[in-house]
Amino acid sequence: MDFSTFRTSDWLMVGGGAAMLVLGFSLDWTTVSAFGESAGGDGPFNYFLTGGIAWILVVAVGVLAFLRAGGRLPENRPWGIIFLLAAGLATLLMIIQIILGGRDLGFGIKGDRGIGMWGALIWSAISVAGAFMDFQASGGDIKDLTNMDKMKQSFSGSDGGDTPPPPPPAAPTGDS
């Protein structure tokens, strides 16, 4: 694989995905402090609807960006829009999770946001920054995201180079 073909946007998406993959699991998403002691735990899938889905999206964007930069994905797909929507949704989910905070641990103990949760927000933001740069580099404009006709056209798969199928054969006549 030729890494010289990787652009800055690719490195941001791959880096955000790699950091989320490794550090998203190894760092604590919840911390608890009581009586001068501090402990941590939890991971992205303890908060599945926000953290777990965000983790999956950011890692998927990183893997797909790596494959695309290496020439392993077809270029006839709107990857810029796909990456931007997936990374943007992941970042939105992480912002919601940060606002919600840690989960209730029972016995009146409430967990607080751990370093893993804050890191996941940062890695999601790095991924969405790379996706936005990639979207702009592919000729996209932020106004394109509000134009549904343009969105449909980019996902239709017709790039004008497709030849139509041949006409069906003539129906047989009874005159043989």
Stockholm file with secondary structure:
# STOCKHOLM 1.0

chainA/1-176         MDFSTFRTSDWLMVGGGAAMLVLGFSLDWTTVSAFGESAGGDGPFNYFLTGGIAWILVVAVGVLAFLRAGGRLPENRPWGIIFLLAAGLATLLMIIQIILGGRDLGFGIKGDRGIGMWGALIWSAISVAGAFMDFQASGGDIKDLTNMDKMKQSFSGSDGGDTPPPPPPAAPTGDS
#=GR chainA/1-176 SS CCGGGCCHHHHHHHHHHHHHHHHHHHSCSEEEEETTEEEEECCGGGGIIIIIHHHHHHHHHHHHHHHHHTTCSCTTSCHHHHHHHHHHHHHHHHHHHHHHCSCEEETTEECEECHHHHHHHHHHHHHHHHHHHHHHHTTCCGGGGGCHHHHHHHHSCCCSCCCCCCCCCCCCCSCC
#=GC SS_cons         CCGGGCCHHHHHHHHHHHHHHHHHHHSCSEEEEETTEEEEECCGGGGIIIIIHHHHHHHHHHHHHHHHHTTCSCTTSCHHHHHHHHHHHHHHHHHHHHHHCSCEEETTEECEECHHHHHHHHHHHHHHHHHHHHHHHTTCCGGGGGCHHHHHHHHSCCCSCCCCCCCCCCCCCSCC
//
